[in-house]
Amino acid sequence: MSPSLPLVTTAERRDRLGRRHRLAPSAHAATVAEAADAVVALHATDAATLFLSARARLAKGGPAVVEHALYEDVSLVRLLSMRRTLFAVSRELAPYVDSSTARGIAVKERTTLLKHFDEDGQGLDADWLAAAEVAALDALDTLGPSTGSQLSAAVPALRQKITVGRGKKYEAETGVATRVIRLLAADGRIRRDRPRGSWTSSQFRWVHTEPWPVVSPAEARTEIVRRWLHAYGPATEADLKWWTGWTLTDVRKALAVVGPDEVRLDDGRTALVGPGDTAPEPAPETWAALLPGLDPSGMGWADRGFHLDPAHRPALFDYAGNIGPTVWWNGEIVGGWAQRTDGEIVWRLLADRGRATEEGVAAEAARLARWVGEARITPRFRTPLERELVA
């Protein structure tokens, strides 16, 4: 490692996070799409996570503002993409995410389903699947936004059942509706519309939509890497590979095109930033944030050592490596939070950062409670501290 490389300290990395992830109040975003772009993509596996991650980064507006972005002006869209996970990205970025990542997932999904058809032995094949997809799209054109059960009621082919793993211990009969709908979504031919119930629900309706504009995969990956380095740099090649789920070859090709700069970290390692992005980030004002489980600021790196004490990890992560609801102070995870069944927001600090921290977190918890209102939040991935707080 060359001593001439620019040094980016842990404190500076936290300053970058506060400003670039739009978590410091002076850096809050004006729109939901701007909030998503700040972190490249918002996790959307858990419906509530998407809304709460947007809330933490918005200058103003309640759940209705996020709903408007998703379902009215459609400036934010959900895509099955990085690490085969559901993310929400700005409409501007969607074609790049689609080409760089979602297309490959769609191909694998289709191949897997056709393999199940072949093993099932009822004669279902690619032609049958294509006809079922057309019928589903026609039904959406006729019915308008529809749930999976409504589509199944309207399209006989979607009520078809197949046996997966015939003759094996895990043999099971399953319907094809969910798989066909998943394929149509992966192909960009349908998108999730308003759910049944409140903004915390994942029982979505579906609408017919046009596929995304064509972007070459190489161009798309380069654009994703450029944006990711701005949001998450300094970071390593390993961090980028983990976040994207791409092959190491694709990661390295995209990095070669972007041409990142190398910097020193104060723990002696080297890391990457965008070209020319080596100047210190101005320190924002002090800030507190209560972020939901799976929030990008907690899930953006494979190595989170600069903002998370390893001793706190067992309390804040589940067995599969999913982060739960976290309390942040000035770019560091200092605790966790939860919502009790009566609506109370409760939290616990795992690190003593003084009275100002406690007061700042308490004020942020009160703001979160007002924003959530009557809604009740139970993370899809439960963690030890979250469970303890609501017990």
ChimeraX attribute file (.defattr): number of C-alpha atoms within 10 A of each C-alpha:
attribute: neighborCount
match mode: 1-to-1
recipient: residues
	/A:1	10
	/A:2	9
	/A:3	9
	/A:4	8
	/A:5	14
	/A:6	16
	/A:7	19
	/A:8	21
	/A:9	17
	/A:10	18
	/A:11	18
	/A:12	19
	/A:13	20
	/A:14	20
	/A:15	23
	/A:16	23
	/A:17	25
	/A:18	31
	/A:19	22
	/A:20	20
	/A:21	25
	/A:22	23
	/A:23	31
	/A:24	24
	/A:25	19
	/A:26	13
	/A:27	17
	/A:28	22
	/A:29	23
	/A:30	13
	/A:31	19
	/A:32	27
	/A:33	27
	/A:34	20
	/A:35	27
	/A:36	26
	/A:37	24
	/A:38	25
	/A:39	23
	/A:40	27
	/A:41	29
	/A:42	27
	/A:43	27
	/A:44	23
	/A:45	17
	/A:46	20
	/A:47	21
	/A:48	26
	/A:49	25
	/A:50	26
	/A:51	24
	/A:52	24
	/A:53	25
	/A:54	28
	/A:55	26
	/A:56	25
	/A:57	26
	/A:58	24
	/A:59	18
	/A:60	12
	/A:61	14
	/A:62	16
	/A:63	18
	/A:64	11
	/A:65	17
	/A:66	24
	/A:67	18
	/A:68	15
	/A:69	18
	/A:70	23
	/A:71	15
	/A:72	13
	/A:73	10
	/A:74	16
	/A:75	20
	/A:76	28
	/A:77	22
	/A:78	24
	/A:79	26
	/A:80	24
	/A:81	24
	/A:82	22
	/A:83	16
	/A:84	15
	/A:85	14
	/A:86	19
	/A:87	23
	/A:88	25
	/A:89	28
	/A:90	24
	/A:91	19
	/A:92	13
	/A:93	21
	/A:94	22
	/A:95	22
	/A:96	24
	/A:97	28
	/A:98	28
	/A:99	21
	/A:100	26
	/A:101	24
	/A:102	26
	/A:103	18
	/A:104	17
	/A:105	20
	/A:106	22
	/A:107	13
	/A:108	13
	/A:109	18
	/A:110	20
	/A:111	13
	/A:112	12
	/A:113	19
	/A:114	16
	/A:115	13
	/A:116	18
	/A:117	21
	/A:118	14
	/A:119	16
	/A:120	17
	/A:121	12
	/A:122	11
	/A:123	9
	/A:124	16
	/A:125	15
	/A:126	14
	/A:127	9
	/A:128	12
	/A:129	19
	/A:130	12
	/A:131	12
	/A:132	20
	/A:133	21
	/A:134	12
	/A:135	18
	/A:136	26
	/A:137	23
	/A:138	15
	/A:139	21
	/A:140	21
	/A:141	14
	/A:142	11
	/A:143	13
	/A:144	14
	/A:145	20
	/A:146	23
	/A:147	20
	/A:148	18
	/A:149	14
	/A:150	15
	/A:151	24
	/A:152	20
	/A:153	13
	/A:154	18
	/A:155	19
	/A:156	13
	/A:157	21
	/A:158	24
	/A:159	17
	/A:160	13
	/A:161	14
	/A:162	19
	/A:163	17
	/A:164	18
	/A:165	14
	/A:166	15
	/A:167	9
	/A:168	8
	/A:169	7
	/A:170	9
	/A:171	11
	/A:172	12
	/A:173	13
	/A:174	14
	/A:175	15
	/A:176	20
	/A:177	23
	/A:178	14
	/A:179	15
	/A:180	22
	/A:181	22
	/A:182	18
	/A:183	21
	/A:184	21
	/A:185	23
	/A:186	24
	/A:187	24
	/A:188	21
	/A:189	17
	/A:190	21
	/A:191	24
	/A:192	22
	/A:193	22
	/A:194	22
	/A:195	18
	/A:196	14
	/A:197	10
	/A:198	13
	/A:199	17
	/A:200	20
	/A:201	13
	/A:202	17
	/A:203	16
	/A:204	18
	/A:205	19
	/A:206	23
	/A:207	21
	/A:208	22
	/A:209	16
	/A:210	10
	/A:211	16
	/A:212	16
	/A:213	11
	/A:214	11
	/A:215	15
	/A:216	12
	/A:217	19
	/A:218	15
	/A:219	14
	/A:220	22
	/A:221	27
	/A:222	21
	/A:223	18
	/A:224	18
	/A:225	21
	/A:226	21
	/A:227	18
	/A:228	23
	/A:229	22
	/A:230	20
	/A:231	23
	/A:232	26
	/A:233	25
	/A:234	26
	/A:235	26
	/A:236	20
	/A:237	15
	/A:238	14
	/A:239	19
	/A:240	24
	/A:241	20
	/A:242	20
	/A:243	17
	/A:244	22
	/A:245	17
	/A:246	18
	/A:247	10
	/A:248	14
	/A:249	10
	/A:250	17
	/A:251	20
	/A:252	15
	/A:253	13
	/A:254	20
	/A:255	20
	/A:256	11
	/A:257	15
	/A:258	17
	/A:259	14
	/A:260	19
	/A:261	17
	/A:262	23
	/A:263	25
	/A:264	20
	/A:265	21
	/A:266	13
	/A:267	10
	/A:268	10
	/A:269	10
	/A:270	19
	/A:271	20
	/A:272	24
	/A:273	22
	/A:274	23
	/A:275	14
	/A:276	10
	/A:277	17
	/A:278	18
	/A:279	10
	/A:280	15
	/A:281	18
	/A:282	10
	/A:283	15
	/A:284	18
	/A:285	13
	/A:286	15
	/A:287	18
	/A:288	27
	/A:289	25
	/A:290	28
	/A:291	27
	/A:292	28
	/A:293	32
	/A:294	27
	/A:295	26
	/A:296	24
	/A:297	23
	/A:298	22
	/A:299	17
	/A:300	22
	/A:301	19
	/A:302	16
	/A:303	14
	/A:304	17
	/A:305	11
	/A:306	18
	/A:307	21
	/A:308	17
	/A:309	14
	/A:310	10
	/A:311	8
	/A:312	16
	/A:313	14
	/A:314	14
	/A:315	18
	/A:316	22
	/A:317	22
	/A:318	16
	/A:319	11
	/A:320	7
	/A:321	14
	/A:322	17
	/A:323	23
	/A:324	27
	/A:325	27
	/A:326	27
	/A:327	24
	/A:328	26
	/A:329	23
	/A:330	22
	/A:331	28
	/A:332	24
	/A:333	27
	/A:334	22
	/A:335	23
	/A:336	27
	/A:337	26
	/A:338	27
	/A:339	22
	/A:340	17
	/A:341	13
	/A:342	8
	/A:343	15
	/A:344	14
	/A:345	21
	/A:346	17
	/A:347	22
	/A:348	17
	/A:349	17
	/A:350	15
	/A:351	13
	/A:352	10
	/A:353	11
	/A:354	8
	/A:355	9
	/A:356	11
	/A:357	20
	/A:358	16
	/A:359	12
	/A:360	16
	/A:361	23
	/A:362	17
	/A:363	14
	/A:364	18
	/A:365	22
	/A:366	13
	/A:367	13
	/A:368	18
	/A:369	17
	/A:370	12
	/A:371	15
	/A:372	19
	/A:373	11
	/A:374	10
	/A:375	14
	/A:376	15
	/A:377	19
	/A:378	18
	/A:379	20
	/A:380	15
	/A:381	18
	/A:382	18
	/A:383	22
	/A:384	15
	/A:385	24
	/A:386	27
	/A:387	16
	/A:388	11
	/A:389	16
	/A:390	16
	/A:391	8
